[in-house]
């Protein structure tokens, strides 16, 4: 890499300094650093640092979300609406299942997966299974991810695989997470993977490759 280092950008992102991070990204672009280099040497490094701190329980969810917003702001600066993000790894549909209106976990997942190179389609909170499956079909998703905070959504999550299969989407991976769902085993939820954190979801998707689950 020529010109200015991305180390300061990484620090600003991990501190959640949204304005400062965008300003630093602008300076890097002005110094000749490519957008792809900023993503790989700045954004991806920052997200890996967040993952390490999360593993060591040094960050709480709010801090990760704040940092995620800074990452998203830089992405929007580098790739304004209408331009393509780099290294697209496929489309992932995310939602909070019907009966649950909490979206903190889902929003954190969105930040992490977008920064990791995935195209995200967010179905929002209180999302019916049919809507989730229809969206996965329409968008050509390789996986669907649901985040649930309350245990009452477990029966809803168990309906996802059948709804996908009814649309011929047997190869679409199913990931579950969130305070309630991560207490259950994959077989209890009828999903492919249960994650403790958004980073676990990204790692699982990376490991399964482009072909789905």
C-alpha positions in Angstrom: 0.0 0.0 0.0 1.3 3.4 -0.9 0.6 6.6 0.9 -1.1 7.0 4.2 -1.6 4.0 6.5 -5.0 2.7 7.5 -4.1 2.2 11.2 -5.8 5.4 12.3 -8.9 4.4 10.4 -9.0 1.1 12.2 -8.7 2.8 15.6 -11.5 5.3 14.7 -13.8 2.5 13.5 -13.2 0.4 16.6 -13.9 3.4 18.8 -17.1 4.1 16.9 -16.0 7.5 15.8 -18.4 7.8 12.8 -17.5 11.3 11.6 -13.8 10.9 12.2 -13.7 7.5 10.4 -15.5 8.9 7.3 -13.1 11.9 7.3 -10.1 9.6 7.5 -11.5 7.4 4.7 -11.8 10.6 2.6 -8.2 11.5 3.4 -7.1 8.0 2.4 -8.9 8.2 -0.9 -7.3 11.6 -1.5 -3.8 10.2 -0.9 -4.3 7.5 -3.5 -5.4 4.6 -1.5 -8.0 2.5 -3.4 -11.5 1.8 -2.0 -10.6 -1.9 -2.1 -7.5 -1.4 0.0 -9.5 0.7 2.5 -12.0 -2.2 2.8 -9.4 -5.0 3.1 -6.8 -3.1 5.2 -9.2 -0.9 7.2 -12.7 -2.1 7.5 -12.0 -5.8 7.6 -9.1 -5.4 10.0 -11.4 -3.4 12.3 -14.1 -6.0 12.2 -11.6 -8.7 13.0 -10.4 -6.6 16.0 -14.0 -6.3 17.2 -14.4 -10.1 16.8 -11.3 -10.7 19.0 -12.6 -8.3 21.7 -16.0 -9.8 21.6 -14.5 -13.3 22.1 -12.5 -11.9 25.1 -15.8 -10.3 26.4 -14.1 -6.9 26.3 -16.9 -5.3 24.3 -20.6 -5.2 25.0 -23.2 -5.4 22.3 -23.9 -1.6 22.3 -20.2 -0.9 21.7 -20.1 -3.4 18.8 -23.2 -1.8 17.3 -21.7 1.7 17.6 -18.6 0.5 15.8 -20.7 -1.2 13.2 -22.5 2.0 12.4 -19.1 3.7 11.9 -18.2 0.9 9.5 -21.5 1.3 7.6 -20.9 5.1 7.3 -17.5 4.5 5.7 -19.0 1.9 3.3 -21.7 4.4 2.3 -19.0 7.0 1.6 -16.8 4.6 -0.4 -19.7 3.1 -2.3 -22.6 5.5 -2.6 -26.0 4.3 -3.6 -25.9 2.9 -7.1 -22.3 1.5 -6.9 -21.4 -2.1 -6.2 -19.8 -3.2 -3.0 -16.6 -5.2 -3.4 -16.2 -9.0 -2.9 -19.9 -9.8 -2.8 -20.1 -13.3 -1.3 -23.8 -13.8 -1.9 -27.2 -12.6 -0.6 -28.3 -13.2 2.9 -31.9 -12.5 4.2 -32.2 -11.5 7.8 -35.1 -11.0 10.1 -36.5 -11.1 13.6 -39.2 -13.8 13.6 -42.9 -13.2 14.0 -43.8 -12.5 17.6 -40.5 -10.7 18.4 -40.1 -7.0 17.8 -36.5 -6.6 19.1 -33.9 -5.7 16.5 -30.6 -5.0 18.2 -29.2 -8.4 17.4 -30.4 -8.3 13.8 -28.9 -4.9 13.3 -25.5 -6.0 14.6 -25.6 -9.0 12.3 -26.4 -6.7 9.4 -23.4 -4.5 10.1 -21.0 -7.5 10.4 -22.2 -9.3 7.3 -22.2 -6.2 5.1 -18.6 -5.4 6.2 -17.7 -9.0 5.5 -18.8 -8.7 1.9 -22.4 -10.0 1.9 -25.4 -8.4 0.3 -28.1 -8.1 3.0 -31.9 -8.1 2.6 -33.5 -7.1 5.9 -37.1 -8.2 6.4 -37.4 -6.3 9.7 -39.0 -7.4 13.0 -42.0 -9.5 13.6 -41.5 -11.2 10.3 -43.8 -14.0 9.2 -42.1 -17.2 8.0 -43.8 -17.0 4.6 -42.4 -13.5 4.1 -38.9 -14.7 5.0 -39.1 -17.6 2.6 -40.6 -15.6 -0.2 -37.9 -13.0 0.1 -35.2 -15.7 0.1 -36.7 -17.0 -3.1 -37.1 -13.6 -4.8 -33.6 -12.5 -3.9 -31.7 -15.7 -4.6 -30.4 -15.9 -1.1 -27.8 -18.5 -0.1 -28.8 -18.3 3.6 -31.4 -16.8 5.9 -30.5 -15.6 9.4 -33.0 -15.0 12.3 -32.3 -13.4 15.6 -34.7 -14.0 18.5 -34.7 -12.5 22.0 -37.7 -14.4 23.4 -38.3 -18.1 23.6 -41.9 -17.9 22.2 -40.4 -17.6 18.7 -38.8 -21.0 18.8 -41.9 -22.8 17.2 -41.8 -20.1 14.5 -38.1 -20.7 13.7 -38.9 -24.5 13.4 -41.2 -23.7 10.5 -38.5 -22.0 8.3 -37.0 -25.1 6.8 -40.4 -26.5 5.7 -41.3 -23.1 4.2 -38.1 -22.9 2.3 -38.4 -26.5 1.1 -42.0 -25.8 -0.2 -40.4 -23.2 -2.5 -37.6 -25.6 -3.7 -35.0 -23.8 -1.5 -33.6 -26.9 0.3 -30.0 -25.7 -0.3 -30.5 -22.4 1.5 -28.7 -22.3 4.8 -30.5 -21.4 8.0 -28.7 -19.6 10.9 -30.3 -18.7 14.2 -29.0 -16.5 17.0 -30.0 -14.1 19.7 -30.5 -14.4 23.5 -33.3 -17.0 23.2 -32.3 -19.0 20.2 -28.6 -19.5 21.0 -29.6 -21.5 24.1 -31.0 -24.2 21.8 -29.3 -26.8 19.7 -29.5 -26.7 15.9 -31.6 -29.9 15.8 -34.1 -28.4 18.3 -34.6 -25.4 16.0 -34.3 -27.4 12.8 -31.6 -25.0 11.5 -28.1 -25.5 10.2 -26.2 -23.4 12.6 -26.7 -21.6 16.0 -24.4 -18.7 16.6 -23.3 -17.0 19.8 -22.4 -13.8 17.9 -22.8 -12.1 14.6 -19.1 -12.9 13.9 -19.9 -16.7 14.3 -22.5 -16.3 11.6 -20.1 -14.6 9.3 -17.5 -17.3 9.9 -20.0 -20.1 9.2 -21.1 -18.5 6.0 -17.5 -18.0 4.9 -16.7 -21.6 5.8 -19.7 -23.0 3.8 -18.7 -21.2 0.7 -20.8 -20.0 -2.2 -22.8 -23.2 -2.4 -24.9 -22.7 0.6 -25.2 -25.0 3.6 
